[in-house]
Amino acid sequence: MPTLTVTAATPSSEFGATFDAYVALPPSGRGPGLVLIQEIFGVNQVMRDLADGYAAQGYVVACPDIFWRQQPGIQITDKTDAEWAQAFSLFKGFDFALGLSDLKQTLAALRSHNACTGKVGTVGYCLGGNLAYQMACQSDAEASVSYYGVGLDGLLDQAASLTHPLMMHIAEKDAFVPPAAQAKIKATLAPHKYAQLHVYAGEDHAFARVGGKHYSQKAASAANAATAAFFKAYLG
């Protein structure tokens, strides 16, 4: 499995000073960069398939192991109760400040990668959708996309620092983002000059996770087409 070794700005006392990111290269061998940010299940087959899909569109993709400080190499699925319990435990133990630091280090490493043309965006799902929003507000990523990010209603003050394009895909019936939270997100970000919001009526969380319980081909296709056009405009 091709990987990029990233040096952490803040080392882990247990697991050292570096962590790995899965890397997927475009057919041409060179292109803009994308930092792909995982769900709560680690850099599993779903994330690697997404990385390969973005690479096929022409991007140099790095999907970092953001759970490395808890347990490196997590690869679980959404198919069993035990795996869900493990995923939520990892989520609850996740240090967002250190995670964002690791993502910024990944972005910098990808930007300097010999296959990367220089521009780098971020895209994330679920937990990754939260972090993609924060990267849009806190990093120098040229463009970011958040798929059904969780916990964003408590982070809307960061929108004051948003100076690069952000696209958000919101599931109207998201069990993890209730209507009141969605209303706050829309009130803050819908009028923002750098934000684009897409709301998918009747869809639940993780509607774009192929093989997932709430996968919707129609909604996923629409979201993915919008994302492709967005990145082509700002990274291409």
Secondary structure as a PSIPRED ss2 file (coil, helix, strand):
# PSIPRED VFORMAT (PSIPRED V4.0)

   1 M C   1.000  0.000  0.000
   2 P C   1.000  0.000  0.000
   3 T E   0.000  0.000  1.000
   4 L E   0.000  0.000  1.000
   5 T E   0.000  0.000  1.000
   6 V E   0.000  0.000  1.000
   7 T E   0.000  0.000  1.000
   8 A E   0.000  0.000  1.000
   9 A E   0.000  0.000  1.000
  10 T E   0.000  0.000  1.000
  11 P E   0.000  0.000  1.000
  12 S E   0.000  0.000  1.000
  13 S C   1.000  0.000  0.000
  14 E C   1.000  0.000  0.000
  15 F C   1.000  0.000  0.000
  16 G E   0.000  0.000  1.000
  17 A E   0.000  0.000  1.000
  18 T E   0.000  0.000  1.000
  19 F E   0.000  0.000  1.000
  20 D E   0.000  0.000  1.000
  21 A E   0.000  0.000  1.000
  22 Y E   0.000  0.000  1.000
  23 V E   0.000  0.000  1.000
  24 A E   0.000  0.000  1.000
  25 L C   1.000  0.000  0.000
  26 P C   1.000  0.000  0.000
  27 P C   1.000  0.000  0.000
  28 S C   1.000  0.000  0.000
  29 G C   1.000  0.000  0.000
  30 R C   1.000  0.000  0.000
  31 G E   0.000  0.000  1.000
  32 P E   0.000  0.000  1.000
  33 G E   0.000  0.000  1.000
  34 L E   0.000  0.000  1.000
  35 V E   0.000  0.000  1.000
  36 L E   0.000  0.000  1.000
  37 I E   0.000  0.000  1.000
  38 Q C   1.000  0.000  0.000
  39 E C   1.000  0.000  0.000
  40 I C   1.000  0.000  0.000
  41 F C   1.000  0.000  0.000
  42 G E   0.000  0.000  1.000
  43 V C   1.000  0.000  0.000
  44 N C   1.000  0.000  0.000
  45 Q H   0.000  1.000  0.000
  46 V H   0.000  1.000  0.000
  47 M H   0.000  1.000  0.000
  48 R H   0.000  1.000  0.000
  49 D H   0.000  1.000  0.000
  50 L H   0.000  1.000  0.000
  51 A H   0.000  1.000  0.000
  52 D H   0.000  1.000  0.000
  53 G H   0.000  1.000  0.000
  54 Y H   0.000  1.000  0.000
  55 A H   0.000  1.000  0.000
  56 A H   0.000  1.000  0.000
  57 Q C   1.000  0.000  0.000
  58 G C   1.000  0.000  0.000
  59 Y C   1.000  0.000  0.000
  60 V E   0.000  0.000  1.000
  61 V E   0.000  0.000  1.000
  62 A E   0.000  0.000  1.000
  63 C E   0.000  0.000  1.000
  64 P E   0.000  0.000  1.000
  65 D C   1.000  0.000  0.000
  66 I C   1.000  0.000  0.000
  67 F C   1.000  0.000  0.000
  68 W C   1.000  0.000  0.000
  69 R C   1.000  0.000  0.000
  70 Q C   1.000  0.000  0.000
  71 Q C   1.000  0.000  0.000
  72 P C   1.000  0.000  0.000
  73 G C   1.000  0.000  0.000
  74 I C   1.000  0.000  0.000
  75 Q E   0.000  0.000  1.000
  76 I C   1.000  0.000  0.000
  77 T C   1.000  0.000  0.000
  78 D C   1.000  0.000  0.000
  79 K C   1.000  0.000  0.000
  80 T C   1.000  0.000  0.000
  81 D H   0.000  1.000  0.000
  82 A H   0.000  1.000  0.000
  83 E H   0.000  1.000  0.000
  84 W H   0.000  1.000  0.000
  85 A H   0.000  1.000  0.000
  86 Q H   0.000  1.000  0.000
  87 A H   0.000  1.000  0.000
  88 F H   0.000  1.000  0.000
  89 S H   0.000  1.000  0.000
  90 L H   0.000  1.000  0.000
  91 F H   0.000  1.000  0.000
  92 K H   0.000  1.000  0.000
  93 G C   1.000  0.000  0.000
  94 F C   1.000  0.000  0.000
  95 D C   1.000  0.000  0.000
  96 F H   0.000  1.000  0.000
  97 A H   0.000  1.000  0.000
  98 L H   0.000  1.000  0.000
  99 G H   0.000  1.000  0.000
 100 L H   0.000  1.000  0.000
 101 S H   0.000  1.000  0.000
 102 D H   0.000  1.000  0.000
 103 L H   0.000  1.000  0.000
 104 K H   0.000  1.000  0.000
 105 Q H   0.000  1.000  0.000
 106 T H   0.000  1.000  0.000
 107 L H   0.000  1.000  0.000
 108 A H   0.000  1.000  0.000
 109 A H   0.000  1.000  0.000
 110 L H   0.000  1.000  0.000
 111 R H   0.000  1.000  0.000
 112 S C   1.000  0.000  0.000
 113 H C   1.000  0.000  0.000
 114 N C   1.000  0.000  0.000
 115 A C   1.000  0.000  0.000
 116 C E   0.000  0.000  1.000
 117 T E   0.000  0.000  1.000
 118 G E   0.000  0.000  1.000
 119 K E   0.000  0.000  1.000
 120 V E   0.000  0.000  1.000
 121 G E   0.000  0.000  1.000
 122 T E   0.000  0.000  1.000
 123 V E   0.000  0.000  1.000
 124 G E   0.000  0.000  1.000
 125 Y E   0.000  0.000  1.000
 126 C C   1.000  0.000  0.000
 127 L H   0.000  1.000  0.000
 128 G H   0.000  1.000  0.000
 129 G H   0.000  1.000  0.000
 130 N H   0.000  1.000  0.000
 131 L H   0.000  1.000  0.000
 132 A H   0.000  1.000  0.000
 133 Y H   0.000  1.000  0.000
 134 Q H   0.000  1.000  0.000
 135 M H   0.000  1.000  0.000
 136 A H   0.000  1.000  0.000
 137 C H   0.000  1.000  0.000
 138 Q H   0.000  1.000  0.000
 139 S C   1.000  0.000  0.000
 140 D C   1.000  0.000  0.000
 141 A C   1.000  0.000  0.000
 142 E C   1.000  0.000  0.000
 143 A E   0.000  0.000  1.000
 144 S E   0.000  0.000  1.000
 145 V E   0.000  0.000  1.000
 146 S E   0.000  0.000  1.000
 147 Y E   0.000  0.000  1.000
 148 Y C   1.000  0.000  0.000
 149 G C   1.000  0.000  0.000
 150 V C   1.000  0.000  0.000
 151 G C   1.000  0.000  0.000
 152 L H   0.000  1.000  0.000
 153 D H   0.000  1.000  0.000
 154 G H   0.000  1.000  0.000
 155 L C   1.000  0.000  0.000
 156 L H   0.000  1.000  0.000
 157 D H   0.000  1.000  0.000
 158 Q H   0.000  1.000  0.000
 159 A H   0.000  1.000  0.000
 160 A H   0.000  1.000  0.000
 161 S H   0.000  1.000  0.000
 162 L C   1.000  0.000  0.000
 163 T C   1.000  0.000  0.000
 164 H C   1.000  0.000  0.000
 165 P C   1.000  0.000  0.000
 166 L E   0.000  0.000  1.000
 167 M E   0.000  0.000  1.000
 168 M E   0.000  0.000  1.000
 169 H E   0.000  0.000  1.000
 170 I E   0.000  0.000  1.000
 171 A E   0.000  0.000  1.000
 172 E C   1.000  0.000  0.000
 173 K C   1.000  0.000  0.000
 174 D C   1.000  0.000  0.000
 175 A C   1.000  0.000  0.000
 176 F C   1.000  0.000  0.000
 177 V C   1.000  0.000  0.000
 178 P C   1.000  0.000  0.000
 179 P H   0.000  1.000  0.000
 180 A H   0.000  1.000  0.000
 181 A H   0.000  1.000  0.000
 182 Q H   0.000  1.000  0.000
 183 A H   0.000  1.000  0.000
 184 K H   0.000  1.000  0.000
 185 I H   0.000  1.000  0.000
 186 K H   0.000  1.000  0.000
 187 A H   0.000  1.000  0.000
 188 T H   0.000  1.000  0.000
 189 L H   0.000  1.000  0.000
 190 A C   1.000  0.000  0.000
 191 P C   1.000  0.000  0.000
 192 H C   1.000  0.000  0.000
 193 K C   1.000  0.000  0.000
 194 Y C   1.000  0.000  0.000
 195 A E   0.000  0.000  1.000
 196 Q E   0.000  0.000  1.000
 197 L E   0.000  0.000  1.000
 198 H E   0.000  0.000  1.000
 199 V E   0.000  0.000  1.000
 200 Y E   0.000  0.000  1.000
 201 A C   1.000  0.000  0.000
 202 G C   1.000  0.000  0.000
 203 E C   1.000  0.000  0.000
 204 D C   1.000  0.000  0.000
 205 H C   1.000  0.000  0.000
 206 A C   1.000  0.000  0.000
 207 F C   1.000  0.000  0.000
 208 A C   1.000  0.000  0.000
 209 R C   1.000  0.000  0.000
 210 V C   1.000  0.000  0.000
 211 G C   1.000  0.000  0.000
 212 G C   1.000  0.000  0.000
 213 K C   1.000  0.000  0.000
 214 H C   1.000  0.000  0.000
 215 Y C   1.000  0.000  0.000
 216 S C   1.000  0.000  0.000
 217 Q H   0.000  1.000  0.000
 218 K H   0.000  1.000  0.000
 219 A H   0.000  1.000  0.000
 220 A H   0.000  1.000  0.000
 221 S H   0.000  1.000  0.000
 222 A H   0.000  1.000  0.000
 223 A H   0.000  1.000  0.000
 224 N H   0.000  1.000  0.000
 225 A H   0.000  1.000  0.000
 226 A H   0.000  1.000  0.000
 227 T H   0.000  1.000  0.000
 228 A H   0.000  1.000  0.000
 229 A H   0.000  1.000  0.000
 230 F H   0.000  1.000  0.000
 231 F H   0.000  1.000  0.000
 232 K H   0.000  1.000  0.000
 233 A H   0.000  1.000  0.000
 234 Y H   0.000  1.000  0.000
 235 L C   1.000  0.000  0.000
 236 G C   1.000  0.000  0.000
